[in-house]
Amino acid sequence: MRAVDQLPQVSDQRSFIAFVRMLQAERADPQTRAEWENETIEAYLEAAAAWAEDAPMQLPPTTDAAAIWQTFARFLYCGKIYE
C-alpha cells in the first residue's frame, strides 16, 4: 500500500505514525523517491505550508480542535530536535 492510499485510514496517533513511517519509506526508496517534488526539508515544509494556505485543512467537529493543531505542531517541531 502507498501513503496516498493510507490517508483515509488515519484516525488516531497510531495510524498517523504509521502514515508518517510510510512517507519516510517512500522517500527512502529510489523507486518512489522520484515522485517527491521537494528535495530538501525547507522545500518540503514550504510546500506543505503553501498547500495549507491554498486549501485550508478541515478538522472534524471536536470539543478541542486546538489540541489537534497543537499536537500536529509539536510533531513537526520535535522532528527538528529529536535525535
PyMOL commands that place a pseudoatom at each C-alpha (Angstrom):
pseudoatom trace, name=CA, resn=MET, resi=1, chain=A, elem=C, hetatm=0, pos=[0.000, 0.000, 0.000]
pseudoatom trace, name=CA, resn=ARG, resi=2, chain=A, elem=C, hetatm=0, pos=[1.141, 3.530, -0.728]
pseudoatom trace, name=CA, resn=ALA, resi=3, chain=A, elem=C, hetatm=0, pos=[0.920, 6.530, 1.595]
pseudoatom trace, name=CA, resn=VAL, resi=4, chain=A, elem=C, hetatm=0, pos=[-1.724, 8.235, -0.515]
pseudoatom trace, name=CA, resn=ASP, resi=5, chain=A, elem=C, hetatm=0, pos=[-3.913, 5.137, -0.178]
pseudoatom trace, name=CA, resn=GLN, resi=6, chain=A, elem=C, hetatm=0, pos=[-3.403, 5.144, 3.600]
pseudoatom trace, name=CA, resn=LEU, resi=7, chain=A, elem=C, hetatm=0, pos=[-4.680, 8.728, 4.085]
pseudoatom trace, name=CA, resn=PRO, resi=8, chain=A, elem=C, hetatm=0, pos=[-8.328, 7.732, 4.643]
pseudoatom trace, name=CA, resn=GLN, resi=9, chain=A, elem=C, hetatm=0, pos=[-7.294, 5.270, 7.374]
pseudoatom trace, name=CA, resn=VAL, resi=10, chain=A, elem=C, hetatm=0, pos=[-5.518, 7.885, 9.533]
pseudoatom trace, name=CA, resn=SER, resi=11, chain=A, elem=C, hetatm=0, pos=[-7.766, 8.292, 12.542]
pseudoatom trace, name=CA, resn=ASP, resi=12, chain=A, elem=C, hetatm=0, pos=[-5.581, 8.249, 15.661]
pseudoatom trace, name=CA, resn=GLN, resi=13, chain=A, elem=C, hetatm=0, pos=[-1.988, 8.550, 16.862]
pseudoatom trace, name=CA, resn=ARG, resi=14, chain=A, elem=C, hetatm=0, pos=[-1.016, 5.014, 15.893]
pseudoatom trace, name=CA, resn=SER, resi=15, chain=A, elem=C, hetatm=0, pos=[-2.346, 5.286, 12.339]
pseudoatom trace, name=CA, resn=PHE, resi=16, chain=A, elem=C, hetatm=0, pos=[-0.816, 8.778, 11.978]
pseudoatom trace, name=CA, resn=ILE, resi=17, chain=A, elem=C, hetatm=0, pos=[2.626, 7.452, 12.956]
pseudoatom trace, name=CA, resn=ALA, resi=18, chain=A, elem=C, hetatm=0, pos=[2.186, 4.511, 10.558]
pseudoatom trace, name=CA, resn=PHE, resi=19, chain=A, elem=C, hetatm=0, pos=[1.374, 7.027, 7.826]
pseudoatom trace, name=CA, resn=VAL, resi=20, chain=A, elem=C, hetatm=0, pos=[4.489, 9.083, 8.614]
pseudoatom trace, name=CA, resn=ARG, resi=21, chain=A, elem=C, hetatm=0, pos=[6.600, 5.920, 8.524]
pseudoatom trace, name=CA, resn=MET, resi=22, chain=A, elem=C, hetatm=0, pos=[5.097, 5.056, 5.154]
pseudoatom trace, name=CA, resn=LEU, resi=23, chain=A, elem=C, hetatm=0, pos=[6.032, 8.508, 3.822]
pseudoatom trace, name=CA, resn=GLN, resi=24, chain=A, elem=C, hetatm=0, pos=[9.531, 8.025, 5.216]
pseudoatom trace, name=CA, resn=ALA, resi=25, chain=A, elem=C, hetatm=0, pos=[9.858, 4.670, 3.445]
pseudoatom trace, name=CA, resn=GLU, resi=26, chain=A, elem=C, hetatm=0, pos=[8.613, 6.133, 0.163]
pseudoatom trace, name=CA, resn=ARG, resi=27, chain=A, elem=C, hetatm=0, pos=[11.189, 8.919, 0.425]
pseudoatom trace, name=CA, resn=ALA, resi=28, chain=A, elem=C, hetatm=0, pos=[13.991, 6.419, 1.109]
pseudoatom trace, name=CA, resn=ASP, resi=29, chain=A, elem=C, hetatm=0, pos=[13.024, 4.060, -1.731]
pseudoatom trace, name=CA, resn=PRO, resi=30, chain=A, elem=C, hetatm=0, pos=[14.741, 5.029, -5.016]
pseudoatom trace, name=CA, resn=GLN, resi=31, chain=A, elem=C, hetatm=0, pos=[11.692, 3.844, -6.974]
pseudoatom trace, name=CA, resn=THR, resi=32, chain=A, elem=C, hetatm=0, pos=[9.271, 6.181, -5.205]
pseudoatom trace, name=CA, resn=ARG, resi=33, chain=A, elem=C, hetatm=0, pos=[11.681, 8.994, -4.289]
pseudoatom trace, name=CA, resn=ALA, resi=34, chain=A, elem=C, hetatm=0, pos=[11.360, 10.388, -7.808]
pseudoatom trace, name=CA, resn=GLU, resi=35, chain=A, elem=C, hetatm=0, pos=[7.681, 11.115, -7.083]
pseudoatom trace, name=CA, resn=TRP, resi=36, chain=A, elem=C, hetatm=0, pos=[8.645, 13.682, -4.439]
pseudoatom trace, name=CA, resn=GLU, resi=37, chain=A, elem=C, hetatm=0, pos=[8.503, 17.233, -5.737]
pseudoatom trace, name=CA, resn=ASN, resi=38, chain=A, elem=C, hetatm=0, pos=[10.656, 18.681, -2.951]
pseudoatom trace, name=CA, resn=GLU, resi=39, chain=A, elem=C, hetatm=0, pos=[14.245, 17.582, -2.417]
pseudoatom trace, name=CA, resn=THR, resi=40, chain=A, elem=C, hetatm=0, pos=[15.014, 19.427, 0.825]
pseudoatom trace, name=CA, resn=ILE, resi=41, chain=A, elem=C, hetatm=0, pos=[13.277, 19.765, 4.166]
pseudoatom trace, name=CA, resn=GLU, resi=42, chain=A, elem=C, hetatm=0, pos=[12.977, 23.503, 3.515]
pseudoatom trace, name=CA, resn=ALA, resi=43, chain=A, elem=C, hetatm=0, pos=[11.179, 22.920, 0.226]
pseudoatom trace, name=CA, resn=TYR, resi=44, chain=A, elem=C, hetatm=0, pos=[9.015, 20.191, 1.757]
pseudoatom trace, name=CA, resn=LEU, resi=45, chain=A, elem=C, hetatm=0, pos=[7.871, 22.404, 4.638]
pseudoatom trace, name=CA, resn=GLU, resi=46, chain=A, elem=C, hetatm=0, pos=[7.319, 25.352, 2.286]
pseudoatom trace, name=CA, resn=ALA, resi=47, chain=A, elem=C, hetatm=0, pos=[5.143, 23.208, 0.022]
pseudoatom trace, name=CA, resn=ALA, resi=48, chain=A, elem=C, hetatm=0, pos=[3.158, 21.844, 2.973]
pseudoatom trace, name=CA, resn=ALA, resi=49, chain=A, elem=C, hetatm=0, pos=[2.558, 25.371, 4.301]
pseudoatom trace, name=CA, resn=ALA, resi=50, chain=A, elem=C, hetatm=0, pos=[1.614, 26.656, 0.836]
pseudoatom trace, name=CA, resn=TRP, resi=51, chain=A, elem=C, hetatm=0, pos=[-0.853, 23.793, 0.405]
pseudoatom trace, name=CA, resn=ALA, resi=52, chain=A, elem=C, hetatm=0, pos=[-2.417, 24.538, 3.803]
pseudoatom trace, name=CA, resn=GLU, resi=53, chain=A, elem=C, hetatm=0, pos=[-2.793, 28.205, 2.847]
pseudoatom trace, name=CA, resn=ASP, resi=54, chain=A, elem=C, hetatm=0, pos=[-4.286, 27.412, -0.563]
pseudoatom trace, name=CA, resn=ALA, resi=55, chain=A, elem=C, hetatm=0, pos=[-6.573, 24.593, 0.590]
pseudoatom trace, name=CA, resn=PRO, resi=56, chain=A, elem=C, hetatm=0, pos=[-7.308, 25.093, 4.289]
pseudoatom trace, name=CA, resn=MET, resi=57, chain=A, elem=C, hetatm=0, pos=[-7.494, 21.829, 6.177]
pseudoatom trace, name=CA, resn=GLN, resi=58, chain=A, elem=C, hetatm=0, pos=[-10.852, 20.993, 7.647]
pseudoatom trace, name=CA, resn=LEU, resi=59, chain=A, elem=C, hetatm=0, pos=[-10.922, 19.344, 11.043]
pseudoatom trace, name=CA, resn=PRO, resi=60, chain=A, elem=C, hetatm=0, pos=[-13.740, 17.088, 12.140]
pseudoatom trace, name=CA, resn=PRO, resi=61, chain=A, elem=C, hetatm=0, pos=[-16.012, 18.571, 14.788]
pseudoatom trace, name=CA, resn=THR, resi=62, chain=A, elem=C, hetatm=0, pos=[-14.464, 18.231, 18.211]
pseudoatom trace, name=CA, resn=THR, resi=63, chain=A, elem=C, hetatm=0, pos=[-14.624, 19.905, 21.564]
pseudoatom trace, name=CA, resn=ASP, resi=64, chain=A, elem=C, hetatm=0, pos=[-10.890, 20.649, 21.483]
pseudoatom trace, name=CA, resn=ALA, resi=65, chain=A, elem=C, hetatm=0, pos=[-9.738, 21.445, 17.933]
pseudoatom trace, name=CA, resn=ALA, resi=66, chain=A, elem=C, hetatm=0, pos=[-6.813, 23.452, 19.343]
pseudoatom trace, name=CA, resn=ALA, resi=67, chain=A, elem=C, hetatm=0, pos=[-5.368, 20.277, 20.862]
pseudoatom trace, name=CA, resn=ILE, resi=68, chain=A, elem=C, hetatm=0, pos=[-5.299, 18.616, 17.443]
pseudoatom trace, name=CA, resn=TRP, resi=69, chain=A, elem=C, hetatm=0, pos=[-3.417, 21.548, 15.903]
pseudoatom trace, name=CA, resn=GLN, resi=70, chain=A, elem=C, hetatm=0, pos=[-1.026, 21.782, 18.862]
pseudoatom trace, name=CA, resn=THR, resi=71, chain=A, elem=C, hetatm=0, pos=[-0.263, 18.074, 18.658]
pseudoatom trace, name=CA, resn=PHE, resi=72, chain=A, elem=C, hetatm=0, pos=[0.498, 18.301, 14.961]
pseudoatom trace, name=CA, resn=ALA, resi=73, chain=A, elem=C, hetatm=0, pos=[2.690, 21.385, 15.530]
pseudoatom trace, name=CA, resn=ARG, resi=74, chain=A, elem=C, hetatm=0, pos=[4.541, 19.561, 18.330]
pseudoatom trace, name=CA, resn=PHE, resi=75, chain=A, elem=C, hetatm=0, pos=[5.079, 16.594, 15.976]
pseudoatom trace, name=CA, resn=LEU, resi=76, chain=A, elem=C, hetatm=0, pos=[6.687, 18.851, 13.357]
pseudoatom trace, name=CA, resn=TYR, resi=77, chain=A, elem=C, hetatm=0, pos=[8.788, 20.694, 15.949]
pseudoatom trace, name=CA, resn=CYS, resi=78, chain=A, elem=C, hetatm=0, pos=[10.092, 17.526, 17.568]
pseudoatom trace, name=CA, resn=GLY, resi=79, chain=A, elem=C, hetatm=0, pos=[11.254, 16.349, 14.157]
pseudoatom trace, name=CA, resn=LYS, resi=80, chain=A, elem=C, hetatm=0, pos=[13.670, 19.276, 14.391]
pseudoatom trace, name=CA, resn=ILE, resi=81, chain=A, elem=C, hetatm=0, pos=[15.134, 18.494, 17.811]
pseudoatom trace, name=CA, resn=TYR, resi=82, chain=A, elem=C, hetatm=0, pos=[14.720, 14.752, 18.448]
pseudoatom trace, name=CA, resn=GLU, resi=83, chain=A, elem=C, hetatm=0, pos=[17.710, 12.502, 17.777]
for i in range(1, 83): cmd.bond("trace and resi %d" % i, "trace and resi %d" % (i + 1))
show_as sticks, trace
zoom trace
